[in-house]
Amino acid sequence: MGKSPTGSFAEAIEALRAEVHAVERREREARAETDTFFLLFCGSLVFIMQAGFALLAAGSVRMRSVKNILLKSVMDACLGGLIWYLFGFGLAYDDGDGPGNPFIGSRTHWIKFFFQYAFAAAAATITSGARCTLVAYLLYVVLIVGFIYPVIVHWVWDPAGFLSAFNKDAVLTGMIDFAGSGVVHMTGGVCALSGAAIIAPRRGRFHPQSDCSGAGLDQPGTGAFQGQSAPLQASSQSVLGTFLLWFGWYGFNPGSTLAIHGYARDAARAAVTTTLAAAAAATAGLLLKRGLPGRLGGSLVWDLGHSCNSLLGGLVSITAGCSVVAPWASILIGALGAAVYHAASCSMRKLKIDDPLDAFAVHGACGLWGCVAVGFFCTPAYSYAPHADSQLYSTLGGYDCGVLYGGSGQLLAAQIVSPLLIALWAGSLSAIAFAGMRTAKMLRVSEYTERIGLDNTKHGGGAYPAIDAAIDAAIKEVSSSLKKDLREPSAHKMKEDTAPGAQSTDTSPAWTSPALSCSDGIAAPPPIAAEGWERQARSKRHPSRDLGPTGEDSSNTASA
């Protein structure tokens, strides 16, 4: 006896339903796996920024401290990763299971750990400097990755945070900081400001007659001086570092959608605004430095380093609003970011705060501007503050927008108040930490170490042995030439008989050797001191040969 038609139909419906459920499950899994790959890819791009920061730092410090600054960059990623795993990530986020704490996270949910780790490492590496001891720097990394930064992340990006636009009970509208102008960059920049102010300037960095134009570069005691004594190498490293950072920003900003399904248009818009802001900032910075008078920080040259930092300032400026502003607005935000960077950099020099990487000007000042810019340029169509379930949302009749689009002004107020709270938190805790380490005499390297260089005293030798060898060869060549002059009095007699005002035709490499321009402040000597000068010059290159533990010498050496 066969099955009834009704039974066959019911079985077919059940089979079809099971197949639909299986397809839906596979589709959900595919979406989840695609979103996971998207985060892995974007997190990897952000992690590449560590290489960019390392190159930029290596091109900005003195040649004899390059190994030290690179080691600090490596430890940002390594020690920072351990601290983020053990403490930071759990303090930054709640797992969404029940109401969370509005001040700090207390639960762990590891699915987004890698992506957020790359952000935490970026925040830590913004603060850097060769005159800080390695131990003090590692303690700072523990503090910022383990406590300072996670608390700020929780305030702004966790749905329970009191500054979060995803919290219906947030302050004002809640803060729109899509990818971290305030959370990441301003946090690191403010910590850099605290550290630079407390650790004191490098030896010979400032002079009463110096201004913010950078006149007298690399002259001890005349104001500003460049990083490495090898300009071509320093410029190459800085440009490569800038491009790596720009490349990494395409993970930083578009990746902050945290998923690609349903957010592809937002990620694409973030990529466009990021590109335009960076391009506009670099162009504006180049023109500003070339066109402004010296008293306003101009140099009357086409400045490569200033253009690179302006580009980075534009990227920092657009990070908060990359998904909520129109492309035309991103151009304006980037160009104004270059002006903010320039003004902040000049102000730091006027205040005699020695920030070798301009970390505060690029990340702190431009991070603040990026947050405030959202309050002006956020479009109604892309805004997501205040929370849709909040009372303010009902009062406004929808999301608030920038004041240039007719916004209520509450979003602008939130974009001003929130960064100030972030700066207060990061600045006060970092200042306490740096001041404590300075009191304990563990913050800054000794004068002897600073004079000779951290690479020679702490890391087994310089980062560029070929350049060191060339300098030693030049010292030997000059010394031999001077000794020859002493053995040939007729040559000195000929020079003495030269008529007053006559131009010397002596082209001896003892006075013009280009290698000596890289010799860390060792000036060419008078002929009567050839042997003593050679000993002094070699002791500077190899301190273990002639200098005692006090490091006393009679030369005027630029600081590390």
GIHU-V367263 format. One line per field, one symbol per residue. psi: psi as a letter, one per 40 degrees, with the letter a starting at -180 (. if undefined). burial: b if it has 9 or more other ideal C-beta (glycine too) atoms within 8 Angstrom, else e. Layout:
# GIHU-V367263
psi = ???
burial = ???
This chain:
# GIHU-V367263
psi = hiiiddddddddddddddddddddddddddddddddddddddddddddddddddddddeeiideedddddddddddddddddddddddddediieegihihediieihhededdddddddddddedhiieehiddddddddddddeddddddddddeheeieeheehefihbeihhgdefdddcddddddddddddddeiiihediideiaeeeifhfhhefbiiiciegdddddddddddddddddddeddddeedeidheeddddddddddddddddddddddddddddiideeeiefighddddddddddddddeddedeeiiddddddddddddddddddddddddefhhgdefddddddddddddddddedehiddeifiiideidddddefaiiaideefieedddddeddddddddddddddddddddddddefediiiddddddhdddddeeiiegddddddddddddddddddddddegddddddddehiheihiehfhedeehddeeeffehihiidefddddddddddddgdeddhaeefhieighii.
burial = eeeeeeebeeeeeeeeeeeeeeeeeeeeeebeebbeebbbbbbbbbbbbbbbbbbbbbbbbbbbbbbbbbbbbbbbbebbbebbbebbbbbbbbeeeeebbeeebebebeebbbbbbbbbbbbbbbbbbbbbbbebbbbbbbbbbbbbbbbbbbbbbbbbbbbbbbbeebebbbbbbbbbbbbbbbbbbbbbbbbbebbeebbbbbeeebbbbebbeeebebbbbeebbbeebbbbbbbbbbbbbbbbbbbbbbbbbbbbeebeebbbbbbbbbebbbbbbbbbbbebbbebebeebbbeeebbebbbbbbbbbbbbbbbbbbbbebebbbbbbbbbbbbbbbbbbbbbeeebbbbbbbbbbbbbbbbbbbbbbbbbbbeebbebbbeebebbeebeebbbbbebebeebbbbbbbbbbebbbebbbebbbebbbebbeeeebbbeebbbbbbbbbbebeebebeebbebbbbbbbbbbebbbebbeeeeebeebeeeeeeeeeeeeebbeebebbebbbbbeebebebbeebbbbbbbbbebeeebeeebebebebbbb
